[in-house]
C-alpha cells in the first residue's frame, strides 16, 4: 500500500527516539502496534462483511429471477389448461348437440 523503504522507517524510528526518549518509546511502539493490528482486523472484517453482502445481493437477484420464471411458466400452464378446458367443453357441447339432434323425437 505505502512504498516505505528501510531508510524511511529508520528515520522515523530515530525521530521517535529523540522526541519520546528511550523510556517511552517501547510503550508507544506497543500502542501503535496494537492500533495497527486493530485497524487490520477491522479492515478484514469489513472486507468479509462486504463480500457477504455482495453474495447475498447476488443470491437475492437469482432467487427473484427464478421466482419470475416460475410465475411465467405457471401462467403459461394455466392459460393452456383454460384453453384446453374451453376446447373440450366446446367439443362436448357440439357432440351433445349432434347426438340429441339425431335422436328420434318421441
N, C-alpha and C positions, 0 to 999 in steps of 0.2 A: 504494500500500500504506500508506505513512505520510502523514499530512496535515501536511507540514512546509512552512511558508512561508519567504519571504526573510528575514524578521526573525529566525526561529529559527536559520536557517543562519548569518546574520551574527553572532548572539550566540555560537553555538558556535565560530565562527572567532575571534572576539575573545577568548573564554576560552582557547582553544588557544594563541593568540599570547601571551597573558600567562603561561600556565603553562609552555609549551615554549620560548618565546623565538623570535626571528626566525631563528636559525641552524638549529634542529632542526625547525621547523615544516614546511619543504618535504619533508624526508626522511620525516617521519611521515605527511604527506599522501600521498606516493607509496606508502608501505607500505599505508595504508588503502585507497587506490585499487586497488592490486594485490589485496588481500584481498577487496574488494568485487567486483572482476572475477572472481576465482576462485570466489567464492560464487555469482555469477550463472551462470557456466559450469557449476558443479556442479548448480545447480537446473535449468538447461536440460537437461543430460544425464539427470538424474533424471526429469524430466518425459517426455523422449523414451523412456527405458527403461520407465517405467510404461505409456506408450502402446503400446509394442511388446508388452509382456506382456499387456496387455488385448486387443490384437488377436490375439495368439497363443491366448489362452484362448477367444476367440470362434471362431476358426478350428478349434480342437480340438473345441469343442462341436458345430459344424456337421459336422465330419468324423464324430464319433460318431453324430450324427443320421442322416447318410447311410448309415453302416455298419449301423445298426439297421434302417433302412428297407429296405436291400438284403437283409439277413438275413430280414426278414419276407417280402419278395417271393419270395426263393429258397425259403423254407419252403413258401409257398403253392403255388409252381410244382411243387415236389417232391411235395407232397400230391396235387395234381391229377394229376400224372403217375402216381403209385401207384394212385390211384382209377381212372384210365383203363386202366392195365395190368391191374388186377384185373377190371374190367368186360370188357375184351377177352378175357382168359383165361377168364372165366366163360362168355361167349358162345361162344368156340371149343369149350369142353367140351360145351356144350349142342348145338352144331351137330354135333360129332363123335359125341356120344351118339345124336342123332336120325338121323344118316346110318348109323351102324352098326346101329341098331335096325331101320331099314327094309331093310337088305340081306338077301337070302335066305340062309338057312343052307345051307351046302353039306356 
